[in-house]
Amino acid sequence: MPEIFYGGARGGGKTDGVLGKYAIKAGIYGEGFNAIFFRKELPMLDDAIERSKEIYYPLGAQWRDDKKTWQFPNGARLRFRPLERTSDADKYQGQNITDACVEEAGLYPESAPIDRINGILRSARGIPIQLILTGNPGGAGQQWIKARYIDPAPGGFKIFQRALPNGAQHSWVFIPSRLENNKLLLESDPGYINRLYLVGSKKLVDAWRNGDWNAIEGMYFDEWSNDHIIKPFLIPNHWLKFMSGDWGSSRPFSFGWWAVASEHYLHDGKWIPRGAMVRYREWYGVQRDGTGQIIPNAGLKLFAEKVADGIKERTAEEKMDYGVLDPSCFAENGGPSIASRMLDRGVLFSPADNKRVRQAGAMGGWDQMRGRLAGEDLGEPVGARPMIYTFDCCTDSIRTIPALQHDKTRMEDLDSSMEDHAADDWRYACMSRPYVKTSPSEEKTQKDAYGLGDGEDADDWRTA
């Protein structure tokens, strides 16, 4: 049976749907059915347990509160258990678990604890095994859930398959949860929909009422929009080019190649303003599993020399005006620093400015980045346009940055437990004080002003 992600609007009846499905399978397969209903912490399961009593007691099932377990008359079992970390799933090895549900999967910043459940699902009696996840938009797991389950088919109900290393196929499907499907709730509480419109911002209403995975309450970069994503074009030779990088080994690294527009540039019917930054290439060092799927927040564990070689290969013959790198790479802790080892391979970086938030009147890196995302109105013919863009081929920036959320204990900063490496890379770029190179038309104008022709002294105007 395909793996299911069942998610979307609040009040869509996700818990009832799973409990009802398990009641049916318990009736069909008897003692061969052995399921576990997980949530990150056991107290979070209280409502699901109470609801299960309303469904299972009439079926003759017995509840063992000390074991948090249902025993059905035919021998089928369903347990409620916490799943906080990967090691929690390992406790059930060898138990012939036929079904597992992880409720509110969005609470998990990484998929690792949930992925490990696949290792405990098995049936010695030929019962079709299945993993079900439920969740709503938002939360620490927004990035990986949206990338894995929502983006391939936002409308849902399309079964996908990916090849496993042994040649077998793994199938999965996204089933949208819609409030209108929960007829029992709407009949017993017809005012519920109206109250959802009172919960807060439009983003929160869209997420809770409509299950919109692009509407993220607490979105740190709420200035982000599709206007920042542009189709690739050939970067003019006279534009400033530079690099920025955030280091990672067990976590992903992120390197970006940037250009700064020397003049207003019309592209795809819209203006890129003079001085705007354009990210035209990136290298994001994230692991993929045997099926080619991203393992969120897992790095490649490459040595500095290997990363430097990869940067040189991707840069080829391009001339970069400068580069800035995560300042932690310049620390010498009993040996050569990461930056010096990269320099030995011919890749030169300077330490990036690492200020994240505003300090003592100085603008922090996130302010710099948000200001560029917001842009400004430059008047005719450019109008109101952002001052930072990314080519649509920089997929990991596009995947991770919009989903980042505020740190709940320090609202001016973002939640660093999320996959923030591309954002750090962008921040270093914004804080590097990128300047605007002179365009050829401006250069000719200034040469004419100094009375210089095209002879041997024609390039001396900059220091005249």
ABEGO torsion letter per residue (X at the ends): XBBBBBBEBBGAGAAAAAAAAAAAAAAAAEAABBBBBBBABAAAAAAAAAAAAAAAAAAGBBBBAAAGBBBBAAGBBBBBBBBABAAAAAAABGAGBABBBBBGAAABABAAAAAAAAAABBBAAGBBBBBBBBEBBEEAAAAAAAAAAAAABAAEGBBBBBBBAAGBBBBBBBBBBBAAABAAAAAABAAAAAAAAAAEBAAAAAAAAAGBAABBBGBABAABBAAABBBBBBBBAABBBBBBBBBBAABBBBBBBBBBBABBBBBGGBBBBBGBBBBABBBBBBBBBAAGBBBBGBBAGBBAAAAAAAAAAAAEABBBABBBBBAAAABBBGBBBAAAAAAAAGBBBBBBBABABBBGGBBBAAAAAAAAAAEBBAEOAAEBBBABBBBAABAAAAAAAAABBBBAABAABBBAABBAAAAAAAAAAAAAGBBBBBBAAAAAAAAAAAGBBABAAAAAAAAX
